[in-house]
Amino acid sequence: QVQLVESGGGSVQAGGSLILSCAASGRTFRGYAMAWFRQAPGKERECVARITWSGGNPYYADSVKGRFTISRDNAKNTVYLQMNSLKPEDTAVYYCAAQNSVISNYDYWGQGTQVTVSS
């Protein structure tokens, strides 16, 4: 059974930091790109960061550039999202996702972890 399990969410004051982790299991994710999405109440889900298998040239949404860093440890099948200088508008449920091919939809999703940033 394929699973993506996020952890590390929580509540933090504005300006603080959190590190999210996503552990993948149940199959090999060799070659898969991994991404972090978020969805705030009443808003559409958005991709905030994406990283390829090799880790080169990661993508960041404009809203998080310079504050968030995505990384991965392929030996551990784990992807991370370091979030610094958090703002109240970063409050959302954060999901990790795995994508086999850039021309396909994301194949697997985690259950999400809540991040709440208070002002």
FENTALIN-V373919 format. One line per field, one symbol per residue. ss: DSSP state (A for helix, B for strand, O for the rest). psi: psi as a letter, one per 20 degrees, with the letter a starting at -180 (. if undefined). burial: + if it has 24 or more other ideal C-beta (glycine too) atoms within 12 Angstrom, else -. A space follows every 50 residues. Layout:
BEGIN
ss = ???
psi = ???
burial = ???
END
This chain:
BEGIN
ss = OOBBBBBOOBBBBOOOOBBBBBBBBOOOOOOOBBBBBBBOOOOOOBBBBB BOOOOOOOBBOOOOOOOBBBBBBAAAOBBBBBBOOOOAAAOBBBBBBBBO OOOOOOOBBOOOBBBBBBO
psi = ppppoqrirapqqpiaqqpqqopqrirpkpipqqqprqoqpjrqpqphqq prgijqmqqpqhiipihqpqrqnhhjlpqqoporlqqhiiprppqqqpph qijrrphqqriqpppppq.
burial = ---++++++--+-----+++++++----+--+++++++-+-----+++++ +++----++++--+--++++++----+++++++--++--++++++++++- -----+-+++-++++++--
END
